[in-house]
Amino acid sequence: MLESLIYNFTILTTFLFFGNIVWGIWQQKYPKKEWETKVLLGFILGVFGIILMYSGFYSGQTAYVDFRQLPILVSVYMGGWLSGSICAVLILIYRLFFLNGLHFASILGALNILLTFLFSILLIRRRKLSFPRWVWALACSACSSVILIYIIFQDNLWITVGLFTPLYLISGLFTYMMLQYLRKSDDSLRIMREAANRDFLTGLSNLRAFEFMMEQKILSSRRYNTPFSLLMIDIDHFKKVNDTYGHSAGDAVLAQLADVLRDTFRPGDHIARKGGEEFAVIVDNCAADKIFGIAERLRHNVESNPFLLPDGSELKMTISAGSATYPDVAEYDLIDQADQALYRAKSEGRNRVC
């Protein structure tokens, strides 16, 4: 039994650790909508629960037990009720009809799966790893399993329960610690990634992040057949600000323009500082007939915004902007077309959009 237990821990650790790495890479390369992510999580964890049914061990002389309930707890934590329900249904169907056929024990096993899912939904919050809630969900799941063992196995009952219960609880707590470790690791990686992809002055995305976002947006737009527009922005006469008031004043103007950009665009739009006084915005789900009005609103917001300098004085600034829309413009021409529109706006007198 000890060998089987170590085998189960190995499977659990390998799946959670390497699965988390593969999942992170997959999400970066192939971004999906939230509901698609939840459905995929449910299927993957459901298959994992089925695998665990084949790697069980004997608790006592007659009771063959496994940790199939743990993937249900994990799926509810990672994807909420949708992931949890898909995971539970997959395990339930397999237990009923494919693992030793349909009989009294399989019906009780399916009921145990359903109860574990209900306990998880009631106690575990998506992406909020609470130790007391996890312990309560684990304990309730263990109790339902013990009741199931009591109904099915009469011989050596207390030996079976005495062996299964602590092993299941230990495995559940081990799973919690693994999830907590992975969450902290993901948070640390996310912070480092954001630091590497952020412009230190404005807090916006930098050029590296902008290029990555462009690639992802083109892939997403092509897949879901939705347009997006690229807006290139340049501050008019910015060099004059640096020459007249100093670089600290120029930095203040850049930081405040970033605030105007955030206030103008939606949370789903991607704003980046390309370098110097140049900015770019990827406007999500925006066709060519809409981008001019959005760009004009930005131009008006900048023109009407007072820019406060370090010495307490105020400046009035303007911008020029050019746009291009995908798929009206081919992906390899998109940046060039937006740049050309920006240069046209500047050559025609600045403080305008093209």
C-alpha positions in Angstrom: 0.0 0.0 0.0 2.9 2.4 0.8 4.2 1.9 -2.7 0.8 2.7 -4.2 0.5 5.8 -2.0 3.8 7.1 -3.2 2.8 6.4 -6.8 -0.4 8.4 -6.3 1.6 11.3 -4.8 4.0 11.2 -7.8 1.1 11.4 -10.2 -0.5 14.2 -8.3 2.7 16.2 -8.1 3.7 15.6 -11.7 0.3 16.6 -13.0 -0.1 19.8 -11.0 3.5 21.0 -11.5 4.1 20.2 -15.1 0.5 20.7 -16.0 0.7 24.3 -14.7 3.8 25.0 -16.8 2.3 23.6 -20.0 -1.0 25.4 -19.3 0.8 28.7 -18.8 2.7 28.3 -22.1 -0.5 27.2 -23.9 -2.4 30.2 -22.7 0.3 32.7 -23.8 0.6 31.2 -27.3 -3.1 30.5 -27.9 -5.2 32.9 -25.9 -8.8 31.8 -25.4 -12.0 33.3 -24.2 -12.8 32.8 -20.5 -15.5 30.3 -21.0 -13.3 28.2 -23.4 -10.6 28.2 -20.8 -13.0 26.9 -18.1 -14.4 24.2 -20.4 -10.9 23.0 -21.3 -9.8 23.0 -17.7 -12.9 20.9 -16.8 -12.1 18.3 -19.5 -8.4 18.1 -18.6 -9.1 17.6 -14.8 -11.9 15.2 -15.6 -9.5 13.0 -17.6 -7.0 13.3 -14.7 -9.7 12.1 -12.3 -10.2 9.0 -14.5 -6.5 8.3 -14.5 -6.5 8.5 -10.7 -9.3 5.8 -10.7 -6.8 3.4 -12.3 -4.0 4.2 -9.8 -5.9 3.5 -6.6 -4.8 1.1 -3.8 -6.3 -1.3 -1.3 -7.4 0.1 2.0 -7.8 -3.0 4.1 -8.3 -6.4 2.4 -11.3 -5.6 0.1 -11.7 -1.9 -0.3 -10.0 -0.5 -3.4 -9.9 3.3 -3.1 -8.5 6.3 -5.0 -8.4 10.1 -4.9 -10.7 10.9 -7.8 -12.5 13.6 -5.7 -9.4 15.8 -5.6 -9.5 16.9 -9.3 -13.1 18.1 -8.7 -11.9 20.3 -5.8 -9.1 21.6 -8.0 -11.4 22.3 -11.0 -13.8 24.3 -8.9 -10.9 26.4 -7.5 -9.4 27.0 -11.0 -12.5 27.4 -13.1 -15.5 27.8 -10.9 -18.8 25.8 -11.4 -18.4 25.4 -15.1 -15.0 23.6 -14.9 -16.1 21.7 -11.8 -19.4 20.4 -13.4 -17.6 19.2 -16.6 -14.9 17.5 -14.5 -17.5 15.9 -12.2 -19.7 14.7 -15.1 -16.8 13.1 -16.9 -15.7 11.2 -13.8 -19.3 10.3 -12.9 -20.1 8.9 -16.3 -16.9 6.9 -16.4 -17.5 5.5 -13.0 -21.1 4.5 -13.8 -20.7 2.9 -17.2 -17.0 2.1 -17.9 -15.3 1.2 -14.7 -16.5 -2.4 -13.9 -20.0 -1.6 -15.3 -23.2 -0.4 -13.8 -24.0 -1.9 -10.4 -24.8 -0.8 -6.8 -21.3 0.2 -5.9 -20.8 2.3 -9.0 -24.1 4.1 -8.4 -23.0 5.0 -4.8 -19.6 6.0 -6.2 -21.3 8.4 -8.7 -23.3 9.8 -5.9 -20.1 10.4 -3.9 -18.7 12.3 -6.9 -21.9 14.4 -7.1 -21.7 15.3 -3.4 -18.0 16.2 -3.7 -18.9 18.6 -6.5 -21.7 20.2 -4.4 -19.5 20.6 -1.4 -16.8 22.2 -3.6 -19.3 24.7 -5.2 -20.6 25.7 -1.7 -17.2 26.1 0.0 -14.5 26.8 -2.6 -14.2 30.2 -4.3 -12.7 30.4 -7.8 -9.1 31.6 -7.7 -9.3 32.4 -4.0 -7.3 29.8 -2.1 -8.7 29.8 1.4 -7.3 27.2 3.8 -10.4 26.9 6.0 -12.7 26.6 3.0 -10.5 24.0 1.4 -10.3 21.9 4.6 -14.1 22.0 5.0 -14.6 20.9 1.4 -12.0 18.2 1.9 -13.5 17.0 5.2 -17.1 16.9 3.7 -15.8 14.9 0.7 -14.0 12.5 3.1 -17.2 12.1 5.2 -19.2 11.2 2.1 -16.5 8.6 1.1 -16.6 7.1 4.6 -20.4 6.8 4.5 -20.0 5.1 1.1 -17.4 2.7 2.5 -19.7 1.9 5.4 -22.6 1.0 3.1 -20.5 -1.1 0.7 -18.0 -2.8 3.0 -19.0 -4.5 6.2 -15.9 -6.6 6.8 -12.9 -4.9 8.2 -14.8 -1.6 8.2 -12.8 0.3 10.7 -9.5 -0.8 9.2 -10.6 0.4 5.8 -11.9 3.7 7.2 -8.9 4.2 9.4 -6.5 3.8 6.5 -8.4 5.7 3.8 -9.4 8.8 5.8 -6.0 10.0 6.9 -4.5 9.2 3.5 -7.2 11.1 1.7 -6.9 14.1 4.0 -3.1 14.1 3.7 -3.4 14.0 -0.1 -5.9 16.8 -0.1 -3.7 19.0 2.1 -0.7 18.2 -0.1 -2.8 19.3 -3.1 -3.6 22.6 -1.3 0.1 23.2 -0.6 0.9 22.5 -4.2 -1.8 24.9 -5.5 -0.6 27.6 -3.0 3.0 27.1 -4.2 2.0 27.3 -7.9 -0.1 30.4 -7.3 2.8 32.2 -5.6 5.2 31.1 -8.4 2.7 32.4 -11.0 2.3 35.7 -9.2 6.1 36.1 -9.0 6.5 35.3 -12.7 3.7 37.7 -13.6 5.3 40.5 -11.6 8.6 39.9 -13.3 7.0 39.7 -16.7 5.1 42.9 -16.1 8.2 44.6 -15.0 10.0 43.5 -18.2 7.1 44.6 -20.3 6.3 48.0 -18.6 7.6 51.4 -19.4 9.0 52.7 -16.1 8.0 56.3 -16.6 4.3 55.9 -17.7 3.4 52.5 -16.4 2.2 51.6 -19.9 3.4 48.6 -22.0 6.7 49.0 -23.6 7.8 48.3 -27.2 8.5 44.6 -26.5 5.1 44.1 -25.0 3.4 46.0 -27.9 5.0 43.7 -30.5 3.8 40.7 -28.6 0.3 42.1 -28.1 0.1 42.8 -31.9 0.9 39.2 -32.7 -1.7 37.9 -30.2 -4.3 40.4 -31.4 -3.9 39.4 -35.1 -4.2 35.7 -34.2 -7.3 36.4 -32.1 -8.9 38.6 -34.7 -8.2 36.0 -37.4 -9.7 33.3 -35.3 -12.8 35.0 -34.2 -13.3 37.2 -37.3 -13.4 40.5 -35.4 -11.7 43.7 -36.5 -9.4 45.9 -34.5 -7.7 49.2 -35.2 -4.2 50.4 -34.5 -3.7 54.0 -33.5 -0.3 55.6 -33.7 0.1 58.8 -31.6 2.8 61.5 -31.4 3.0 64.5 -29.1 3.2 67.7 -31.1 6.4 69.9 -30.5 7.5 67.7 -27.6 11.2 68.5 -28.2 10.3 72.1 -27.5 9.0 71.2 -24.1 12.3 69.5 -23.2 14.4 72.3 -24.6 12.4 75.1 -22.9 11.4 73.5 -19.6 13.8 70.7 -19.1 13.6 66.9 -19.2 11.7 66.7 -15.9 8.9 68.7 -17.5 9.0 66.4 -20.5 8.7 63.4 -18.2 5.7 65.0 -16.4 4.0 65.5 -19.8 4.6 61.9 -20.8 3.2 60.5 -17.5 0.1 62.7 -17.6 -0.6 61.9 -21.3 -0.5 58.2 -20.2 -3.3 59.0 -17.7 -5.3 60.7 -20.5 -4.9 57.6 -22.7 -6.1 55.3 -19.9 -9.1 57.5 -19.2 -10.0 57.6 -22.9 -9.8 54.0 -23.9 -11.5 50.9 -22.5 -9.8 48.3 -20.2 -9.7 45.8 -23.1 -7.7 48.1 -25.3 -3.9 47.8 -25.2 -1.9 51.0 -24.7 1.9 51.2 -25.2 4.7 53.7 -25.3 6.8 52.9 -28.3 9.6 55.2 -27.3 10.2 59.0 -26.8 6.9 60.8 -27.4 5.4 58.0 -29.5 2.5 55.9 -28.3 0.4 53.2 -29.8 -3.1 51.8 -29.0 -4.6 48.6 -30.1 -8.3 49.3 -30.1 -10.2 46.0 -29.7 -13.3 45.2 -31.8 -13.1 48.5 -33.7 -13.8 48.8 -37.4 -12.6 51.5 -39.7 -15.8 53.5 -39.5 -15.4 53.9 -35.7 -11.7 54.6 -35.2 -11.8 58.1 -36.5 -14.4 59.2 -33.9 -12.4 57.4 -31.1 -9.1 59.1 -32.2 -10.9 62.5 -32.4 -12.2 62.1 -28.9 -8.6 61.4 -27.7 -7.3 64.4 -29.5 -10.0 66.6 -27.9 -9.2 65.1 -24.4 -5.5 65.9 -24.8 -6.1 69.4 -26.1 -8.5 70.3 -23.2 -6.3 68.7 -20.5 -3.9 71.1 -18.6 -0.5 69.5 -18.1 1.1 70.4 -14.8 4.8 70.9 -14.8 7.2 70.4 -11.8 7.5 74.1 -11.2 3.7 74.5 -10.8 3.1 76.0 -14.2 0.7 74.5 -16.8 1.0 73.7 -20.5 -1.4 73.0 -23.2 -0.4 70.1 -25.4 -1.7 68.6 -28.6 -1.2 65.3 -30.4 -1.3 63.9 -33.9 -2.6 60.4 -34.7 -2.9 58.0 -37.5 -4.8 54.8 -37.8 -5.1 51.5 -39.7 -7.7 48.7 -39.3 -7.3 45.0 -39.6 -8.4 43.1 -41.7 -9.0 46.0 -44.1 -5.2 46.4 -44.1 -3.0 43.3 -44.3 -1.2 42.4 -41.1 2.3 43.0 -42.5 1.2 46.5 -43.7 -0.7 47.5 -40.5 2.0 49.4 -38.6 3.4 51.0 -41.8 -0.1 52.2 -42.8 -0.8 53.7 -39.3 2.7 55.4 -39.3 2.0 56.9 -42.8 -1.4 58.2 -41.5 0.4 59.7 -38.5 3.0 61.4 -40.7 0.2 62.8 -42.9 -1.5 64.3 -39.8 1.7 66.0 -38.8 2.5 67.3 -42.3 -1.0 68.7 -42.6 -0.5 70.9 -39.6 -0.6 68.7 -36.5 -3.3 68.5 -33.8 -5.4 66.3 -36.1 -6.1 62.6 -36.8 -5.9 60.8 -40.1 
